[in-house]
């Protein structure tokens, strides 16, 4: 079964990830889903989530489709780290943006 997660993202991050995904020819979901697995399956990748916060003044809503397994893991990990699933997703999306922005920077060096 597919679950639609509605995420409240800082407006700038939402715009940045959309522009980057467009430039790379990927959908937002194609960029984000692998990162969800990378960060929620391995506890080591979530260590820096403690103390993570983001600006909640200008928020936009975005949806990401995930399957039952990923949805369940997100809920388990959010409880383990004492953060909401939304905070975890913003953390993951921010890490995703940094990762793909670095790839794009490297591509531009080659051109």
N, C-alpha and C positions, 0 to 999 in steps of 0.2 A: 504494500500500500504506500502511496505517496503522501507526504505531509507537506503542506505549504507553511513555511515559516515566514511570518511577517516581521521584518527587522526594522528597527528605528535606528537609522544611520545619521551621523553628522552630514549635513548637506554637502560640505566640501569633499568629504571622503566619497560620498555617493557620486558626485560629479567626476571626481578624479578617476574612480574605478571604471565608470562608464566611458570616459574619453580614452582611457588606456585600453580597455577591452575592444573598443571600436578600432583603435589604431592597430591593434594586434590581430584583428579579424576574429575575435572570440566573443562569445556572449558573456555577460557577467557571471552567469551560472557555470559556464565552462571553466572560468577562472577560479571560482570560489569553491566548487564541490571538491576538487582534489585537495585543496587547502584544509577543508573541514576534516577530511580523513587524516591529513598530515598532523594537524594540531590536536584533534580529540582522541585519536587512537594512541598516541604516544604522550605519556605524562610529561616527558622531558620538554616537549615543545610548549607546554602550558605553564612552565615554572614562572615565567615573567608576567603572567596575568595577574598575580597578586599585586595589588596597588594600581592596576591599570584603570584609568578613567578616561572619559571623553566628554567633550562639550555637548551638553544636551539642550542648548539654546535653539539652534536651528536644525531641526530633525526632519528627515524625509523617510517615508516608508518604502521598503523594497521587499519583494518576496523571493524566496529561494525554495525550490522543491528538493526534498530529501526523502530517502526511503525509510522504512521502519527501523532498520538497524542503525543508521546514522542518527535518526531522531532519538532513539533510545540511548545511544552513546552520548549525544549532546546533553541529554537530561541527567545522566549519571555523572558526567564530568562537571557539569555546572554545580551539582550538589557537592561533589568532592572539593571543588575550589571555592565554594560559597559565593558564586556569582550567578547572575541570571543568564539564561541562554542568549538573550539579546546582547549582553555585555561580551559574552564569549564570541558571538558572531562578529561584533564590531572589531574585537581584537584580531580575529582570524582574517577579516576583510582588510584590515590595516596591514597585516603581515603580507597578505596576498598582493596588495598594491605595491608594497616595497619590493617584493620579489620580482614581479613582472615589470616594474619601472626599471629595475636594474637590467633585466633582459633587454628591454627596449633601448636602454642606453648603450649596451654592448652591440646591439644590431646597428645602431646609428654610427658607431665607431667603424664598423666594417664597411658601411656604404661609403 
